[in-house]
Amino acid sequence: MYKYKTIQEAIKALFSLGLNTIAKYRAGYKQDERLPANPEQNYNDDWNDFGKWDGLLGIERKDFYPTVQEASKAAIAPSFKSSKE
């Protein structure tokens, strides 16, 4: 059996199986013989454009700060001393 031709087709298939995390994908991709074990390799041309694993799994990531430097300044300003704070 051939793999899905496009990443869009693979996305539809994995959503129908409820594979919405990397762990679930790794554990369940074999439920559909057309889903690849390594989508990052099979869909290499589209992988980055679709947002890598986040795009494949439909995870929306928010960028709160455009740079690490700005995030660092925001964290230091209220005197946070640990990552939990």
PyMOL Python script that loads the backbone (N, CA, C, O; Angstrom):
from pymol import cmd

cmd.read_pdbstr("""\
ATOM      1  N   MET A   1       0.853  -1.183   0.000  1.00  0.00           N
ATOM      2  CA  MET A   1       0.000   0.000   0.000  1.00  0.00           C
ATOM      3  C   MET A   1       0.891   1.237   0.000  1.00  0.00           C
ATOM      4  O   MET A   1       1.927   1.261   0.665  1.00  0.00           O
ATOM      5  N   TYR A   2       0.497   2.239  -0.730  1.00  0.00           N
ATOM      6  CA  TYR A   2       1.245   3.479  -0.820  1.00  0.00           C
ATOM      7  C   TYR A   2       0.864   4.435   0.310  1.00  0.00           C
ATOM      8  O   TYR A   2      -0.252   4.389   0.827  1.00  0.00           O
ATOM      9  N   LYS A   3       1.783   5.277   0.674  1.00  0.00           N
ATOM     10  CA  LYS A   3       1.531   6.308   1.675  1.00  0.00           C
ATOM     11  C   LYS A   3       0.643   7.380   1.037  1.00  0.00           C
ATOM     12  O   LYS A   3       0.536   7.458  -0.187  1.00  0.00           O
ATOM     13  N   TYR A   4       0.013   8.196   1.870  1.00  0.00           N
ATOM     14  CA  TYR A   4      -0.778   9.294   1.335  1.00  0.00           C
ATOM     15  C   TYR A   4       0.128  10.193   0.517  1.00  0.00           C
ATOM     16  O   TYR A   4       1.255  10.483   0.921  1.00  0.00           O
ATOM     17  N   LYS A   5      -0.360  10.634  -0.630  1.00  0.00           N
ATOM     18  CA  LYS A   5       0.446  11.455  -1.522  1.00  0.00           C
ATOM     19  C   LYS A   5       0.778  12.811  -0.925  1.00  0.00           C
ATOM     20  O   LYS A   5       1.882  13.323  -1.111  1.00  0.00           O
ATOM     21  N   THR A   6      -0.172  13.390  -0.213  1.00  0.00           N
ATOM     22  CA  THR A   6       0.049  14.733   0.325  1.00  0.00           C
ATOM     23  C   THR A   6      -0.080  14.726   1.849  1.00  0.00           C
ATOM     24  O   THR A   6      -0.711  13.849   2.439  1.00  0.00           O
ATOM     25  N   ILE A   7       0.522  15.707   2.444  1.00  0.00           N
ATOM     26  CA  ILE A   7       0.429  15.853   3.896  1.00  0.00           C
ATOM     27  C   ILE A   7      -1.017  16.169   4.304  1.00  0.00           C
ATOM     28  O   ILE A   7      -1.453  15.785   5.390  1.00  0.00           O
ATOM     29  N   GLN A   8      -1.753  16.863   3.443  1.00  0.00           N
ATOM     30  CA  GLN A   8      -3.145  17.182   3.740  1.00  0.00           C
ATOM     31  C   GLN A   8      -3.977  15.903   3.873  1.00  0.00           C
ATOM     32  O   GLN A   8      -4.825  15.804   4.760  1.00  0.00           O
ATOM     33  N   GLU A   9      -3.739  14.934   3.001  1.00  0.00           N
ATOM     34  CA  GLU A   9      -4.457  13.664   3.070  1.00  0.00           C
ATOM     35  C   GLU A   9      -4.107  12.915   4.354  1.00  0.00           C
ATOM     36  O   GLU A   9      -4.978  12.325   4.993  1.00  0.00           O
ATOM     37  N   ALA A  10      -2.844  12.943   4.723  1.00  0.00           N
ATOM     38  CA  ALA A  10      -2.405  12.286   5.960  1.00  0.00           C
ATOM     39  C   ALA A  10      -3.042  12.942   7.181  1.00  0.00           C
ATOM     40  O   ALA A  10      -3.439  12.253   8.121  1.00  0.00           O
ATOM     41  N   ILE A  11      -3.141  14.270   7.168  1.00  0.00           N
ATOM     42  CA  ILE A  11      -3.749  15.002   8.283  1.00  0.00           C
ATOM     43  C   ILE A  11      -5.199  14.574   8.468  1.00  0.00           C
ATOM     44  O   ILE A  11      -5.628  14.327   9.595  1.00  0.00           O
ATOM     45  N   LYS A  12      -5.956  14.483   7.385  1.00  0.00           N
ATOM     46  CA  LYS A  12      -7.356  14.050   7.466  1.00  0.00           C
ATOM     47  C   LYS A  12      -7.449  12.655   8.075  1.00  0.00           C
ATOM     48  O   LYS A  12      -8.312  12.393   8.913  1.00  0.00           O
ATOM     49  N   ALA A  13      -6.567  11.775   7.654  1.00  0.00           N
ATOM     50  CA  ALA A  13      -6.592  10.398   8.150  1.00  0.00           C
ATOM     51  C   ALA A  13      -6.260  10.328   9.633  1.00  0.00           C
ATOM     52  O   ALA A  13      -6.938   9.625  10.382  1.00  0.00           O
ATOM     53  N   LEU A  14      -5.238  11.040  10.068  1.00  0.00           N
ATOM     54  CA  LEU A  14      -4.863  10.936  11.476  1.00  0.00           C
ATOM     55  C   LEU A  14      -5.892  11.587  12.382  1.00  0.00           C
ATOM     56  O   LEU A  14      -6.069  11.151  13.520  1.00  0.00           O
ATOM     57  N   PHE A  15      -6.581  12.626  11.904  1.00  0.00           N
ATOM     58  CA  PHE A  15      -7.639  13.218  12.711  1.00  0.00           C
ATOM     59  C   PHE A  15      -8.819  12.265  12.857  1.00  0.00           C
ATOM     60  O   PHE A  15      -9.459  12.222  13.907  1.00  0.00           O
ATOM     61  N   SER A  16      -9.105  11.507  11.815  1.00  0.00           N
ATOM     62  CA  SER A  16     -10.212  10.551  11.917  1.00  0.00           C
ATOM     63  C   SER A  16      -9.894   9.446  12.918  1.00  0.00           C
ATOM     64  O   SER A  16     -10.801   8.812  13.458  1.00  0.00           O
ATOM     65  N   LEU A  17      -8.609   9.220  13.163  1.00  0.00           N
ATOM     66  CA  LEU A  17      -8.182   8.214  14.143  1.00  0.00           C
ATOM     67  C   LEU A  17      -7.957   8.806  15.533  1.00  0.00           C
ATOM     68  O   LEU A  17      -7.683   8.071  16.481  1.00  0.00           O
ATOM     69  N   GLY A  18      -8.071  10.119  15.661  1.00  0.00           N
ATOM     70  CA  GLY A  18      -7.864  10.769  16.952  1.00  0.00           C
ATOM     71  C   GLY A  18      -6.409  10.846  17.373  1.00  0.00           C
ATOM     72  O   GLY A  18      -6.107  10.901  18.565  1.00  0.00           O
ATOM     73  N   LEU A  19      -5.507  10.851  16.405  1.00  0.00           N
ATOM     74  CA  LEU A  19      -4.075  10.913  16.706  1.00  0.00           C
ATOM     75  C   LEU A  19      -3.651  12.376  16.749  1.00  0.00           C
ATOM     76  O   LEU A  19      -3.178  12.927  15.755  1.00  0.00           O
ATOM     77  N   ASN A  20      -3.827  12.999  17.912  1.00  0.00           N
ATOM     78  CA  ASN A  20      -3.605  14.435  18.022  1.00  0.00           C
ATOM     79  C   ASN A  20      -2.426  14.829  18.909  1.00  0.00           C
ATOM     80  O   ASN A  20      -2.286  15.997  19.271  1.00  0.00           O
ATOM     81  N   THR A  21      -1.582  13.868  19.259  1.00  0.00           N
ATOM     82  CA  THR A  21      -0.322  14.154  19.936  1.00  0.00           C
ATOM     83  C   THR A  21       0.753  13.295  19.287  1.00  0.00           C
ATOM     84  O   THR A  21       0.449  12.313  18.609  1.00  0.00           O
ATOM     85  N   ILE A  22       1.997  13.666  19.495  1.00  0.00           N
ATOM     86  CA  ILE A  22       3.088  12.864  18.920  1.00  0.00           C
ATOM     87  C   ILE A  22       3.054  11.460  19.503  1.00  0.00           C
ATOM     88  O   ILE A  22       3.234  10.483  18.776  1.00  0.00           O
ATOM     89  N   ALA A  23       2.828  11.349  20.796  1.00  0.00           N
ATOM     90  CA  ALA A  23       2.789  10.031  21.443  1.00  0.00           C
ATOM     91  C   ALA A  23       1.668   9.173  20.856  1.00  0.00           C
ATOM     92  O   ALA A  23       1.869   7.990  20.584  1.00  0.00           O
ATOM     93  N   LYS A  24       0.496   9.764  20.663  1.00  0.00           N
ATOM     94  CA  LYS A  24      -0.619   9.016  20.071  1.00  0.00           C
ATOM     95  C   LYS A  24      -0.307   8.628  18.630  1.00  0.00           C
ATOM     96  O   LYS A  24      -0.652   7.534  18.183  1.00  0.00           O
ATOM     97  N   TYR A  25       0.339   9.525  17.918  1.00  0.00           N
ATOM     98  CA  TYR A  25       0.714   9.212  16.532  1.00  0.00           C
ATOM     99  C   TYR A  25       1.669   8.021  16.501  1.00  0.00           C
ATOM    100  O   TYR A  25       1.457   7.058  15.765  1.00  0.00           O
ATOM    101  N   ARG A  26       2.713   8.100  17.303  1.00  0.00           N
ATOM    102  CA  ARG A  26       3.710   7.017  17.345  1.00  0.00           C
ATOM    103  C   ARG A  26       3.072   5.682  17.731  1.00  0.00           C
ATOM    104  O   ARG A  26       3.445   4.635  17.202  1.00  0.00           O
ATOM    105  N   ALA A  27       2.109   5.724  18.653  1.00  0.00           N
ATOM    106  CA  ALA A  27       1.463   4.494  19.115  1.00  0.00           C
ATOM    107  C   ALA A  27       0.397   3.998  18.143  1.00  0.00           C
ATOM    108  O   ALA A  27       0.113   2.801  18.102  1.00  0.00           O
ATOM    109  N   GLY A  28      -0.206   4.910  17.350  1.00  0.00           N
ATOM    110  CA  GLY A  28      -1.360   4.498  16.582  1.00  0.00           C
ATOM    111  C   GLY A  28      -1.308   4.641  15.081  1.00  0.00           C
ATOM    112  O   GLY A  28      -2.283   4.305  14.408  1.00  0.00           O
ATOM    113  N   TYR A  29      -0.207   5.127  14.522  1.00  0.00           N
ATOM    114  CA  TYR A  29      -0.182   5.351  13.080  1.00  0.00           C
ATOM    115  C   TYR A  29      -0.378   4.066  12.287  1.00  0.00           C
ATOM    116  O   TYR A  29      -0.818   4.113  11.138  1.00  0.00           O
ATOM    117  N   LYS A  30      -0.060   2.922  12.880  1.00  0.00           N
ATOM    118  CA  LYS A  30      -0.193   1.649  12.174  1.00  0.00           C
ATOM    119  C   LYS A  30      -1.649   1.231  11.966  1.00  0.00           C
ATOM    120  O   LYS A  30      -1.929   0.285  11.232  1.00  0.00           O
ATOM    121  N   GLN A  31      -2.577   1.947  12.621  1.00  0.00           N
ATOM    122  CA  GLN A  31      -3.994   1.666  12.406  1.00  0.00           C
ATOM    123  C   GLN A  31      -4.391   1.948  10.958  1.00  0.00           C
ATOM    124  O   GLN A  31      -5.364   1.391  10.450  1.00  0.00           O
ATOM    125  N   ASP A  32      -3.633   2.807  10.311  1.00  0.00           N
ATOM    126  CA  ASP A  32      -3.849   3.129   8.902  1.00  0.00           C
ATOM    127  C   ASP A  32      -2.529   2.874   8.185  1.00  0.00           C
ATOM    128  O   ASP A  32      -1.559   3.607   8.377  1.00  0.00           O
ATOM    129  N   GLU A  33      -2.497   1.851   7.373  1.00  0.00           N
ATOM    130  CA  GLU A  33      -1.237   1.458   6.731  1.00  0.00           C
ATOM    131  C   GLU A  33      -0.682   2.517   5.781  1.00  0.00           C
ATOM    132  O   GLU A  33       0.453   2.399   5.318  1.00  0.00           O
ATOM    133  N   ARG A  34      -1.463   3.537   5.493  1.00  0.00           N
ATOM    134  CA  ARG A  34      -0.983   4.607   4.617  1.00  0.00           C
ATOM    135  C   ARG A  34      -0.318   5.748   5.380  1.00  0.00           C
ATOM    136  O   ARG A  34       0.282   6.627   4.763  1.00  0.00           O
ATOM    137  N   LEU A  35      -0.412   5.754   6.714  1.00  0.00           N
ATOM    138  CA  LEU A  35       0.281   6.773   7.506  1.00  0.00           C
ATOM    139  C   LEU A  35       1.732   6.343   7.708  1.00  0.00           C
ATOM    140  O   LEU A  35       1.992   5.206   8.099  1.00  0.00           O
ATOM    141  N   PRO A  36       2.668   7.237   7.446  1.00  0.00           N
ATOM    142  CA  PRO A  36       4.083   6.878   7.571  1.00  0.00           C
ATOM    143  C   PRO A  36       4.571   6.907   9.023  1.00  0.00           C
ATOM    144  O   PRO A  36       4.054   7.652   9.855  1.00  0.00           O
ATOM    145  N   ALA A  37       5.569   6.083   9.299  1.00  0.00           N
ATOM    146  CA  ALA A  37       6.190   6.073  10.628  1.00  0.00           C
ATOM    147  C   ALA A  37       6.916   7.390  10.878  1.00  0.00           C
ATOM    148  O   ALA A  37       6.963   7.873  12.010  1.00  0.00           O
ATOM    149  N   ASN A  38       7.470   7.955   9.845  1.00  0.00           N
ATOM    150  CA  ASN A  38       8.252   9.191   9.955  1.00  0.00           C
ATOM    151  C   ASN A  38       7.715  10.240   8.988  1.00  0.00           C
ATOM    152  O   ASN A  38       8.275  10.427   7.907  1.00  0.00           O
ATOM    153  N   PRO A  39       6.634  10.929   9.363  1.00  0.00           N
ATOM    154  CA  PRO A  39       6.062  11.904   8.431  1.00  0.00           C
ATOM    155  C   PRO A  39       7.020  13.028   8.070  1.00  0.00           C
ATOM    156  O   PRO A  39       6.929  13.596   6.982  1.00  0.00           O
ATOM    157  N   GLU A  40       7.933  13.351   8.970  1.00  0.00           N
ATOM    158  CA  GLU A  40       8.899  14.412   8.672  1.00  0.00           C
ATOM    159  C   GLU A  40       9.788  14.050   7.490  1.00  0.00           C
ATOM    160  O   GLU A  40      10.297  14.937   6.805  1.00  0.00           O
ATOM    161  N   GLN A  41       9.981  12.762   7.245  1.00  0.00           N
ATOM    162  CA  GLN A  41      10.775  12.315   6.100  1.00  0.00           C
ATOM    163  C   GLN A  41       9.895  12.137   4.867  1.00  0.00           C
ATOM    164  O   GLN A  41      10.283  12.520   3.763  1.00  0.00           O
ATOM    165  N   ASN A  42       8.712  11.556   5.053  1.00  0.00           N
ATOM    166  CA  ASN A  42       7.818  11.306   3.924  1.00  0.00           C
ATOM    167  C   ASN A  42       7.287  12.591   3.297  1.00  0.00           C
ATOM    168  O   ASN A  42       7.090  12.654   2.084  1.00  0.00           O
ATOM    169  N   TYR A  43       7.057  13.600   4.105  1.00  0.00           N
ATOM    170  CA  TYR A  43       6.511  14.855   3.617  1.00  0.00           C
ATOM    171  C   TYR A  43       7.531  15.981   3.771  1.00  0.00           C
ATOM    172  O   TYR A  43       7.182  17.108   4.122  1.00  0.00           O
ATOM    173  N   ASN A  44       8.771  15.662   3.510  1.00  0.00           N
ATOM    174  CA  ASN A  44       9.883  16.578   3.708  1.00  0.00           C
ATOM    175  C   ASN A  44       9.669  17.926   3.025  1.00  0.00           C
ATOM    176  O   ASN A  44       9.989  18.965   3.603  1.00  0.00           O
ATOM    177  N   ASP A  45       9.139  17.925   1.818  1.00  0.00           N
ATOM    178  CA  ASP A  45       8.959  19.171   1.080  1.00  0.00           C
ATOM    179  C   ASP A  45       7.954  20.104   1.753  1.00  0.00           C
ATOM    180  O   ASP A  45       8.096  21.324   1.677  1.00  0.00           O
ATOM    181  N   ASP A  46       6.946  19.541   2.407  1.00  0.00           N
ATOM    182  CA  ASP A  46       5.890  20.336   3.028  1.00  0.00           C
ATOM    183  C   ASP A  46       6.018  20.451   4.540  1.00  0.00           C
ATOM    184  O   ASP A  46       5.290  21.221   5.166  1.00  0.00           O
ATOM    185  N   TRP A  47       6.928  19.700   5.129  1.00  0.00           N
ATOM    186  CA  TRP A  47       7.007  19.575   6.591  1.00  0.00           C
ATOM    187  C   TRP A  47       7.124  20.926   7.292  1.00  0.00           C
ATOM    188  O   TRP A  47       6.348  21.217   8.203  1.00  0.00           O
ATOM    189  N   ASN A  48       8.065  21.739   6.887  1.00  0.00           N
ATOM    190  CA  ASN A  48       8.269  23.042   7.537  1.00  0.00           C
ATOM    191  C   ASN A  48       7.117  23.997   7.250  1.00  0.00           C
ATOM    192  O   ASN A  48       6.687  24.739   8.133  1.00  0.00           O
ATOM    193  N   ASP A  49       6.618  23.980   6.016  1.00  0.00           N
ATOM    194  CA  ASP A  49       5.523  24.882   5.647  1.00  0.00           C
ATOM    195  C   ASP A  49       4.257  24.596   6.447  1.00  0.00           C
ATOM    196  O   ASP A  49       3.471  25.505   6.713  1.00  0.00           O
ATOM    197  N   PHE A  50       4.061  23.358   6.823  1.00  0.00           N
ATOM    198  CA  PHE A  50       2.860  22.992   7.579  1.00  0.00           C
ATOM    199  C   PHE A  50       3.061  23.114   9.085  1.00  0.00           C
ATOM    200  O   PHE A  50       2.138  22.828   9.847  1.00  0.00           O
ATOM    201  N   GLY A  51       4.220  23.522   9.524  1.00  0.00           N
ATOM    202  CA  GLY A  51       4.452  23.728  10.951  1.00  0.00           C
ATOM    203  C   GLY A  51       4.951  22.496  11.670  1.00  0.00           C
ATOM    204  O   GLY A  51       4.754  22.350  12.877  1.00  0.00           O
ATOM    205  N   LYS A  52       5.594  21.613  10.937  1.00  0.00           N
ATOM    206  CA  LYS A  52       6.182  20.399  11.505  1.00  0.00           C
ATOM    207  C   LYS A  52       5.119  19.595  12.254  1.00  0.00           C
ATOM    208  O   LYS A  52       3.995  19.472  11.767  1.00  0.00           O
ATOM    209  N   TRP A  53       5.444  19.050  13.416  1.00  0.00           N
ATOM    210  CA  TRP A  53       4.482  18.232  14.165  1.00  0.00           C
ATOM    211  C   TRP A  53       3.255  19.029  14.562  1.00  0.00           C
ATOM    212  O   TRP A  53       2.141  18.507  14.533  1.00  0.00           O
ATOM    213  N   ASP A  54       3.448  20.297  14.934  1.00  0.00           N
ATOM    214  CA  ASP A  54       2.305  21.113  15.346  1.00  0.00           C
ATOM    215  C   ASP A  54       1.273  21.206  14.225  1.00  0.00           C
ATOM    216  O   ASP A  54       0.074  21.051  14.460  1.00  0.00           O
ATOM    217  N   GLY A  55       1.738  21.454  13.031  1.00  0.00           N
ATOM    218  CA  GLY A  55       0.833  21.555  11.891  1.00  0.00           C
ATOM    219  C   GLY A  55       0.163  20.235  11.567  1.00  0.00           C
ATOM    220  O   GLY A  55      -1.031  20.187  11.268  1.00  0.00           O
ATOM    221  N   LEU A  56       0.928  19.179  11.627  1.00  0.00           N
ATOM    222  CA  LEU A  56       0.384  17.857  11.338  1.00  0.00           C
ATOM    223  C   LEU A  56      -0.710  17.494  12.338  1.00  0.00           C
ATOM    224  O   LEU A  56      -1.732  16.916  11.968  1.00  0.00           O
ATOM    225  N   LEU A  57      -0.492  17.832  13.590  1.00  0.00           N
ATOM    226  CA  LEU A  57      -1.421  17.443  14.654  1.00  0.00           C
ATOM    227  C   LEU A  57      -2.481  18.509  14.946  1.00  0.00           C
ATOM    228  O   LEU A  57      -3.346  18.310  15.799  1.00  0.00           O
ATOM    229  N   GLY A  58      -2.412  19.627  14.244  1.00  0.00           N
ATOM    230  CA  GLY A  58      -3.412  20.672  14.445  1.00  0.00           C
ATOM    231  C   GLY A  58      -3.231  21.470  15.723  1.00  0.00           C
ATOM    232  O   GLY A  58      -4.193  22.008  16.271  1.00  0.00           O
ATOM    233  N   ILE A  59      -1.998  21.544  16.195  1.00  0.00           N
ATOM    234  CA  ILE A  59      -1.703  22.282  17.419  1.00  0.00           C
ATOM    235  C   ILE A  59      -1.359  23.713  17.042  1.00  0.00           C
ATOM    236  O   ILE A  59      -0.446  23.952  16.252  1.00  0.00           O
ATOM    237  N   GLU A  60      -2.084  24.653  17.601  1.00  0.00           N
ATOM    238  CA  GLU A  60      -1.807  26.057  17.339  1.00  0.00           C
ATOM    239  C   GLU A  60      -0.882  26.590  18.417  1.00  0.00           C
ATOM    240  O   GLU A  60      -1.225  26.593  19.599  1.00  0.00           O
ATOM    241  N   ARG A  61       0.269  27.030  18.009  1.00  0.00           N
ATOM    242  CA  ARG A  61       1.239  27.599  18.943  1.00  0.00           C
ATOM    243  C   ARG A  61       1.175  29.109  18.862  1.00  0.00           C
ATOM    244  O   ARG A  61       1.126  29.679  17.772  1.00  0.00           O
ATOM    245  N   LYS A  62       1.174  29.753  20.006  1.00  0.00           N
ATOM    246  CA  LYS A  62       1.137  31.203  20.044  1.00  0.00           C
ATOM    247  C   LYS A  62       2.521  31.728  20.389  1.00  0.00           C
ATOM    248  O   LYS A  62       3.178  31.241  21.309  1.00  0.00           O
ATOM    249  N   ASP A  63       2.938  32.702  19.654  1.00  0.00           N
ATOM    250  CA  ASP A  63       4.191  33.383  19.959  1.00  0.00           C
ATOM    251  C   ASP A  63       3.846  34.629  20.756  1.00  0.00           C
ATOM    252  O   ASP A  63       3.307  35.592  20.211  1.00  0.00           O
ATOM    253  N   PHE A  64       4.154  34.611  22.043  1.00  0.00           N
ATOM    254  CA  PHE A  64       3.827  35.734  22.897  1.00  0.00           C
ATOM    255  C   PHE A  64       4.838  36.861  22.755  1.00  0.00           C
ATOM    256  O   PHE A  64       4.497  38.032  22.926  1.00  0.00           O
ATOM    257  N   TYR A  65       6.065  36.517  22.446  1.00  0.00           N
ATOM    258  CA  TYR A  65       7.112  37.513  22.262  1.00  0.00           C
ATOM    259  C   TYR A  65       7.838  37.188  20.968  1.00  0.00           C
ATOM    260  O   TYR A  65       8.102  36.020  20.685  1.00  0.00           O
ATOM    261  N   PRO A  66       8.161  38.189  20.191  1.00  0.00           N
ATOM    262  CA  PRO A  66       8.808  37.929  18.908  1.00  0.00           C
ATOM    263  C   PRO A  66      10.248  37.427  19.034  1.00  0.00           C
ATOM    264  O   PRO A  66      10.758  36.783  18.116  1.00  0.00           O
ATOM    265  N   THR A  67      10.906  37.713  20.159  1.00  0.00           N
ATOM    266  CA  THR A  67      12.287  37.258  20.337  1.00  0.00           C
ATOM    267  C   THR A  67      12.471  36.707  21.748  1.00  0.00           C
ATOM    268  O   THR A  67      11.699  37.007  22.658  1.00  0.00           O
ATOM    269  N   VAL A  68      13.487  35.912  21.899  1.00  0.00           N
ATOM    270  CA  VAL A  68      13.835  35.373  23.212  1.00  0.00           C
ATOM    271  C   VAL A  68      14.258  36.506  24.144  1.00  0.00           C
ATOM    272  O   VAL A  68      13.970  36.477  25.340  1.00  0.00           O
ATOM    273  N   GLN A  69      14.930  37.486  23.595  1.00  0.00           N
ATOM    274  CA  GLN A  69      15.388  38.619  24.405  1.00  0.00           C
ATOM    275  C   GLN A  69      14.201  39.364  25.025  1.00  0.00           C
ATOM    276  O   GLN A  69      14.253  39.734  26.198  1.00  0.00           O
ATOM    277  N   GLU A  70      13.145  39.586  24.260  1.00  0.00           N
ATOM    278  CA  GLU A  70      11.974  40.278  24.781  1.00  0.00           C
ATOM    279  C   GLU A  70      11.254  39.429  25.835  1.00  0.00           C
ATOM    280  O   GLU A  70      10.758  39.964  26.827  1.00  0.00           O
ATOM    281  N   ALA A  71      11.196  38.136  25.627  1.00  0.00           N
ATOM    282  CA  ALA A  71      10.585  37.241  26.616  1.00  0.00           C
ATOM    283  C   ALA A  71      11.399  37.248  27.901  1.00  0.00           C
ATOM    284  O   ALA A  71      10.841  37.237  28.999  1.00  0.00           O
ATOM    285  N   SER A  72      12.714  37.266  27.761  1.00  0.00           N
ATOM    286  CA  SER A  72      13.593  37.301  28.924  1.00  0.00           C
ATOM    287  C   SER A  72      13.388  38.579  29.728  1.00  0.00           C
ATOM    288  O   SER A  72      13.311  38.540  30.956  1.00  0.00           O
ATOM    289  N   LYS A  73      13.301  39.700  29.043  1.00  0.00           N
ATOM    290  CA  LYS A  73      13.056  40.975  29.728  1.00  0.00           C
ATOM    291  C   LYS A  73      11.729  40.954  30.478  1.00  0.00           C
ATOM    292  O   LYS A  73      11.634  41.451  31.600  1.00  0.00           O
ATOM    293  N   ALA A  74      10.714  40.381  29.857  1.00  0.00           N
ATOM    294  CA  ALA A  74       9.390  40.324  30.488  1.00  0.00           C
ATOM    295  C   ALA A  74       9.414  39.420  31.719  1.00  0.00           C
ATOM    296  O   ALA A  74       8.726  39.696  32.702  1.00  0.00           O
ATOM    297  N   ALA A  75      10.186  38.364  31.674  1.00  0.00           N
ATOM    298  CA  ALA A  75      10.272  37.448  32.814  1.00  0.00           C
ATOM    299  C   ALA A  75      11.077  38.051  33.953  1.00  0.00           C
ATOM    300  O   ALA A  75      10.775  37.812  35.123  1.00  0.00           O
ATOM    301  N   ILE A  76      12.087  38.822  33.624  1.00  0.00           N
ATOM    302  CA  ILE A  76      12.943  39.430  34.642  1.00  0.00           C
ATOM    303  C   ILE A  76      12.241  40.613  35.311  1.00  0.00           C
ATOM    304  O   ILE A  76      12.423  40.847  36.506  1.00  0.00           O
ATOM    305  N   ALA A  77      11.459  41.343  34.563  1.00  0.00           N
ATOM    306  CA  ALA A  77      10.819  42.561  35.088  1.00  0.00           C
ATOM    307  C   ALA A  77      10.064  42.334  36.395  1.00  0.00           C
ATOM    308  O   ALA A  77      10.236  43.126  37.321  1.00  0.00           O
ATOM    309  N   PRO A  78       9.231  41.289  36.520  1.00  0.00           N
ATOM    310  CA  PRO A  78       8.527  41.098  37.799  1.00  0.00           C
ATOM    311  C   PRO A  78       9.360  40.336  38.835  1.00  0.00           C
ATOM    312  O   PRO A  78       8.816  39.906  39.851  1.00  0.00           O
ATOM    313  N   SER A  79      10.638  40.162  38.608  1.00  0.00           N
ATOM    314  CA  SER A  79      11.562  39.491  39.526  1.00  0.00           C
ATOM    315  C   SER A  79      11.283  38.003  39.696  1.00  0.00           C
ATOM    316  O   SER A  79      11.376  37.483  40.808  1.00  0.00           O
ATOM    317  N   PHE A  80      10.943  37.314  38.618  1.00  0.00           N
ATOM    318  CA  PHE A  80      10.801  35.867  38.673  1.00  0.00           C
ATOM    319  C   PHE A  80      12.160  35.255  38.933  1.00  0.00           C
ATOM    320  O   PHE A  80      13.152  35.647  38.318  1.00  0.00           O
ATOM    321  N   LYS A  81      12.211  34.301  39.836  1.00  0.00           N
ATOM    322  CA  LYS A  81      13.488  33.682  40.180  1.00  0.00           C
ATOM    323  C   LYS A  81      13.574  32.231  39.732  1.00  0.00           C
ATOM    324  O   LYS A  81      14.661  31.652  39.723  1.00  0.00           O
ATOM    325  N   SER A  82      12.451  31.638  39.361  1.00  0.00           N
ATOM    326  CA  SER A  82      12.471  30.252  38.897  1.00  0.00           C
ATOM    327  C   SER A  82      11.493  30.079  37.740  1.00  0.00           C
ATOM    328  O   SER A  82      10.652  30.946  37.500  1.00  0.00           O
ATOM    329  N   SER A  83      11.601  28.967  37.028  1.00  0.00           N
ATOM    330  CA  SER A  83      10.715  28.717  35.894  1.00  0.00           C
ATOM    331  C   SER A  83       9.268  28.502  36.348  1.00  0.00           C
ATOM    332  O   SER A  83       8.340  28.768  35.584  1.00  0.00           O
ATOM    333  N   LYS A  84       9.063  28.026  37.576  1.00  0.00           N
ATOM    334  CA  LYS A  84       7.704  27.829  38.085  1.00  0.00           C
ATOM    335  C   LYS A  84       6.989  29.160  38.293  1.00  0.00           C
ATOM    336  O   LYS A  84       5.785  29.270  38.065  1.00  0.00           O
ATOM    337  N   GLU A  85       7.724  30.144  38.719  1.00  0.00           N
ATOM    338  CA  GLU A  85       7.140  31.468  38.915  1.00  0.00           C
ATOM    339  C   GLU A  85       6.716  32.043  37.605  1.00  0.00           C
ATOM    340  O   GLU A  85       6.197  33.158  37.559  1.00  0.00           O
TER     341      GLU A  85
END
""", "prot")
cmd.dss("prot")
cmd.show_as("cartoon", "prot")
cmd.util.cbc("prot")
cmd.orient("prot")
